[in-house]
Amino acid sequence: MGYKDRKKYQRILKEYRLQIIHSFFRSAKDWKFPVISVISLFVSIFSIYNTYQRNNYFDRTNFNIIQNLWQENPTYTLYNESQKPLSYPPRPSYFMYIPAKVYYITKDSGSRMSNLILLPVSYDNVEKQYNTGKTVDEVVTSVLKTNFYGKLGERDIRSKQYDLSEDFLLELRVYPFLAIATHIQYSYKDNPDKIFDEKFITTPWNKVSLTDNRYEDLKNYSKNMMYVKENEVTLNGDENVYDTAFKKLEAFFDKMIEKKQLSEEEKIRFSTLFGVRWNGESSGDDKEISEYESLEDFQEAQNHLNFNGLGRFLSDKVVPATDPLYPGY
């Protein structure tokens, strides 16, 4: 439904509603009209409204990324749930991550706080890409290496607990799926010169739209993570990639908890894993709060350090607070 058709439809709908309302009040002068007529009236209005809403929904572009990892050749597909054709198939760019979380748990109450970690995965792990040539439904499918095989179940979470003290536990979890961010540009067939821009990040549980600023934060977060080579998840023979990711983090946390003093390299890696700029100290952002001229200056420095709170913003969106793979946790 094009723009002119939609406007015409809205005008007809408005006129029809006015006719119905006029007829209703004209009949209301004689309070003998049957109750069934009133019911039919409202059923008609409701039906027309639902039809309009449904057509309006399918008239909008609605991109999503569907992961199919529980198969011999794991894939993810860019899907467009729309009936309105685009001028050409999109050519998206992707950032891929394996999500992990670190939970701080109080032993007495079981309450917890968490920190999200997005471990970068190279796009080189995409073996093939199939472009369907369509602009709606399945648009393009990316085929991953067999190492990315993953089931979405409680037993498939890789986890380990650390006893920090009499009061606190630390739990590390690595999840068997991907967080995929993308940037898509597209235009509609009836107006190819008007370019639309869409950025978002998806998991099997959620899709989160990203503003231009948030997308830049994510790119900078990724560069910060990649500064430490060990943060990137690279394939290790035939080993499952989520096992590889878990072993990387497990080895680091084992060492971090056992040692009382971290080396400079370990401090840098700790900062990157927890979403803080590795070179924050050298930029002068390690000052005490009292050294800043105003609270706004202090907050600006903190925002610079943690990519405007990107980890906090994405934490419950990538892995919800009610863990989807661990019911009741």
QUIKA-V608220 format. One record per residue. N is the residue number from 1. RES is the residue in three letters. SS is DSSP state (a for helix, b for strand, c for the rest). PSI is psi in whole degrees, 0 to 359 (NA if undefined). NEAR is the number of other ideal C-beta (glycine too) atoms within 8 Angstrom. Layout:
n,res,ss,psi,near
N,RES,SS,PSI,NEAR
N,RES,SS,PSI,NEAR
This chain:
n,res,ss,psi,near
1,MET,c,115,7
2,GLY,c,178,6
3,TYR,a,314,6
4,LYS,a,319,6
5,ASP,a,320,8
6,ARG,a,319,11
7,LYS,a,320,8
8,LYS,a,317,8
9,TYR,a,318,11
10,GLN,a,321,9
11,ARG,a,316,8
12,ILE,a,318,8
13,LEU,a,317,10
14,LYS,a,314,8
15,GLU,a,321,8
16,TYR,a,319,9
17,ARG,a,317,10
18,LEU,a,319,8
19,GLN,a,318,8
20,ILE,a,314,11
21,ILE,a,319,8
22,HIS,a,315,8
23,SER,a,323,8
24,PHE,a,310,10
25,PHE,a,330,8
26,ARG,a,320,7
27,SER,a,332,9
28,ALA,c,344,8
29,LYS,c,328,6
30,ASP,c,104,6
31,TRP,c,30,5
32,LYS,c,1,3
33,PHE,c,144,8
34,PRO,c,150,4
35,VAL,a,327,5
36,ILE,a,331,6
37,SER,a,321,9
38,VAL,a,316,9
39,ILE,a,315,8
40,SER,a,322,8
41,LEU,a,310,10
42,PHE,a,328,8
43,VAL,a,319,8
44,SER,a,314,9
45,ILE,a,315,10
46,PHE,a,319,8
47,SER,a,317,8
48,ILE,a,318,11
49,TYR,a,316,8
50,ASN,a,319,8
51,THR,a,318,8
52,TYR,a,316,11
53,GLN,a,319,8
54,ARG,a,315,8
55,ASN,a,322,10
56,ASN,a,323,9
57,TYR,a,311,8
58,PHE,a,350,10
59,ASP,c,349,10
60,ARG,c,146,8
61,THR,c,132,11
62,ASN,c,90,8
63,PHE,b,148,12
64,ASN,b,164,9
65,ILE,b,120,12
66,ILE,b,123,7
67,GLN,b,132,12
68,ASN,b,81,9
69,LEU,c,344,16
70,TRP,c,64,8
71,GLN,c,166,8
72,GLU,c,320,4
73,ASN,c,91,7
74,PRO,c,143,15
75,THR,b,164,12
76,TYR,b,147,14
77,THR,b,132,12
78,LEU,b,122,15
79,TYR,b,138,11
80,ASN,b,105,12
81,GLU,c,81,7
82,SER,c,160,10
83,GLN,c,359,5
84,LYS,c,115,12
85,PRO,c,145,7
86,LEU,b,166,14
87,SER,c,334,9
88,TYR,c,157,8
89,PRO,c,135,11
90,PRO,c,154,13
91,ARG,c,82,4
92,PRO,c,154,9
93,SER,b,149,6
94,TYR,b,148,9
95,PHE,b,130,11
96,MET,b,141,11
97,TYR,b,152,12
98,ILE,b,119,14
99,PRO,b,142,16
100,ALA,b,158,15
101,LYS,b,144,13
102,VAL,b,121,12
103,TYR,b,134,12
104,TYR,b,117,11
105,ILE,b,130,11
106,THR,b,132,10
107,LYS,c,324,8
108,ASP,c,316,5
109,SER,c,342,4
110,GLY,c,2,7
111,SER,c,154,6
112,ARG,b,154,8
113,MET,b,158,6
114,SER,b,159,11
115,ASN,b,127,11
116,LEU,b,138,13
117,ILE,b,128,12
118,LEU,b,104,14
119,LEU,b,121,15
120,PRO,b,144,13
121,VAL,b,131,12
122,SER,c,143,8
123,TYR,a,349,7
124,ASP,a,343,4
125,ASN,a,357,13
126,VAL,b,115,9
127,GLU,b,319,6
128,LYS,b,159,6
129,GLN,b,126,8
130,TYR,b,117,7
131,ASN,b,119,7
132,THR,c,343,10
133,GLY,c,356,4
134,LYS,c,159,8
135,THR,c,356,12
136,VAL,c,166,11
137,ASP,b,224,7
138,GLU,b,121,9
139,VAL,b,307,14
140,VAL,b,137,13
141,THR,b,132,11
142,SER,b,129,11
143,VAL,b,125,11
144,LEU,b,166,14
145,LYS,c,157,9
146,THR,a,339,9
147,ASN,a,340,12
148,PHE,a,8,11
149,TYR,c,130,10
150,GLY,c,138,12
151,LYS,c,144,7
152,LEU,c,82,11
153,GLY,c,160,6
154,GLU,a,320,7
155,ARG,a,348,4
156,ASP,a,356,11
157,ILE,c,133,11
158,ARG,b,124,11
159,SER,b,159,8
160,LYS,b,140,8
161,GLN,b,146,8
162,TYR,b,134,10
163,ASP,b,103,5
164,LEU,c,319,7
165,SER,c,188,5
166,GLU,c,337,3
167,ASP,c,337,6
168,PHE,b,145,9
169,LEU,b,155,11
170,LEU,b,133,13
171,GLU,b,131,11
172,LEU,b,133,16
173,ARG,b,137,11
174,VAL,b,133,14
175,TYR,b,145,12
176,PRO,b,51,12
177,PHE,b,179,11
178,LEU,b,151,13
179,ALA,b,123,13
180,ILE,b,121,14
181,ALA,b,146,14
182,THR,b,158,15
183,HIS,b,121,10
184,ILE,b,134,11
185,GLN,b,138,9
186,TYR,b,166,13
187,SER,b,160,13
188,TYR,b,152,12
189,LYS,c,327,10
190,ASP,c,357,5
191,ASN,b,69,7
192,PRO,b,342,8
193,ASP,b,343,5
194,LYS,b,109,7
195,ILE,b,130,7
196,PHE,b,154,8
197,ASP,b,129,7
198,GLU,b,134,11
199,LYS,b,135,13
200,PHE,b,167,11
201,ILE,b,139,14
202,THR,b,156,12
203,THR,b,177,13
204,PRO,c,347,6
205,TRP,c,343,6
206,ASN,b,160,8
207,LYS,b,129,8
208,VAL,b,119,10
209,SER,b,143,7
210,LEU,c,131,11
211,THR,c,170,7
212,ASP,a,318,7
213,ASN,a,318,7
214,ARG,a,323,12
215,TYR,a,322,12
216,GLU,a,320,8
217,ASP,a,317,11
218,LEU,a,320,14
219,LYS,a,318,9
220,ASN,a,323,9
221,TYR,a,317,13
222,SER,a,317,11
223,LYS,a,320,8
224,ASN,a,318,12
225,MET,a,319,14
226,MET,a,349,10
227,TYR,c,328,8
228,VAL,c,112,10
229,LYS,a,325,5
230,GLU,a,343,7
231,ASN,a,333,12
232,GLU,c,135,11
233,VAL,b,110,10
234,THR,c,153,6
235,LEU,c,143,9
236,ASN,c,85,5
237,GLY,c,230,4
238,ASP,c,5,4
239,GLU,c,140,9
240,ASN,c,135,8
241,VAL,a,333,14
242,TYR,a,330,13
243,ASP,a,317,9
244,THR,a,315,14
245,ALA,a,317,14
246,PHE,a,316,12
247,LYS,a,322,8
248,LYS,a,310,12
249,LEU,a,320,14
250,GLU,a,315,10
251,ALA,a,320,8
252,PHE,a,315,12
253,PHE,a,326,13
254,ASP,a,312,8
255,LYS,a,318,9
256,MET,a,321,10
257,ILE,a,327,9
258,GLU,a,324,5
259,LYS,c,140,8
260,LYS,c,336,2
261,GLN,c,124,4
262,LEU,c,146,8
263,SER,c,169,6
264,GLU,a,320,6
265,GLU,a,321,6
266,GLU,a,324,12
267,LYS,a,319,9
268,ILE,a,316,11
269,ARG,a,320,12
270,PHE,a,316,10
271,SER,a,314,11
272,THR,a,319,14
273,LEU,a,329,11
274,PHE,c,20,9
275,GLY,c,31,13
276,VAL,c,139,9
277,ARG,c,130,12
278,TRP,c,331,10
279,ASN,c,29,6
280,GLY,c,320,12
281,GLU,a,320,6
282,SER,a,343,5
283,SER,a,2,8
284,GLY,c,11,5
285,ASP,c,12,11
286,ASP,c,15,5
287,LYS,c,154,8
288,GLU,c,155,4
289,ILE,a,329,6
290,SER,a,344,4
291,GLU,a,350,5
292,TYR,c,147,10
293,GLU,c,332,3
294,SER,c,165,6
295,LEU,a,326,6
296,GLU,a,320,6
297,ASP,a,320,9
298,PHE,a,314,10
299,GLN,a,322,8
300,GLU,a,321,8
301,ALA,a,319,11
302,GLN,a,319,9
303,ASN,a,322,10
304,HIS,a,321,10
305,LEU,a,318,9
306,ASN,c,26,13
307,PHE,c,47,13
308,ASN,c,40,9
309,GLY,c,35,8
310,LEU,a,316,13
311,GLY,a,317,13
312,ARG,a,321,7
313,PHE,a,319,9
314,LEU,a,343,11
315,SER,a,301,12
316,ASP,a,355,6
317,LYS,a,325,9
318,VAL,a,312,13
319,VAL,c,104,13
320,PRO,c,156,9
321,ALA,c,320,5
322,THR,c,97,5
323,ASP,c,118,9
324,PRO,c,337,9
325,LEU,c,3,10
326,TYR,c,76,8
327,PRO,c,134,5
328,GLY,c,1,3
329,TYR,c,NA,5
